[in-house]
Amino acid sequence: MSASETIHVPPREGRAVTVPEGGVVRIVDRDGGQVADMWAFNAHDVREHLSAMHTRAGVDRLFPLVGEAFLTTRRRPILIFERDDTPAIHDMLIAPCDPERYEGLGVEGWHASCEENLLRTMADLGHGDIWVPQSLNLFMNIPVGADTELGWEPAQTRAGDSVTFRAAMEAIVVVSACPQDIVPINNCDPTAIDIELPAS
Ligand SMILES: [Zn+2]
């Protein structure tokens, strides 16, 4: 399937697309080994958004399987997981990185963050006062040990790997090419992400 439109998300930045109900959106790890933080909001009422905790309750697992739905804060499907052309390692437990995270890691001064990317992108669309939901951390490799200990491992995606969703309602989808370069989730070398809107 060829993309009818591609939005390039530069390294360490964020971008948004509005996907119509029934429309398809694909998130592509262009160079491999890069985490994409993603959010989805009801385009008609951004107070309703993709919710990790409601999704986990809906699918009885930590991350949906292909064919299953991501649910909103109102327990309604917002995105259907259509395809997973990756090693199928994703995370929905870890908070998006934010200025405090980098301060805690010893960074002095400003550092780009997924939270700032989300807030700026939504403000540009006229939504300047949103709550920051748990992100859907595509390609992020956070193994959960038998004792529930969490690991912070490099993303296992190869160049061109992608995940594909179909919108169950008109949705604003925001993607941040995660700027994390201290913890090795992006191999300490953040790269770009593409958002594709296939002709479907
Ligand atoms: Zn991040």
Residues whose N, C-alpha, C, O or C-beta is under 5 A from the ligand:
A	BS01	ZN	P96 C97 C114 C178 P179 Q180
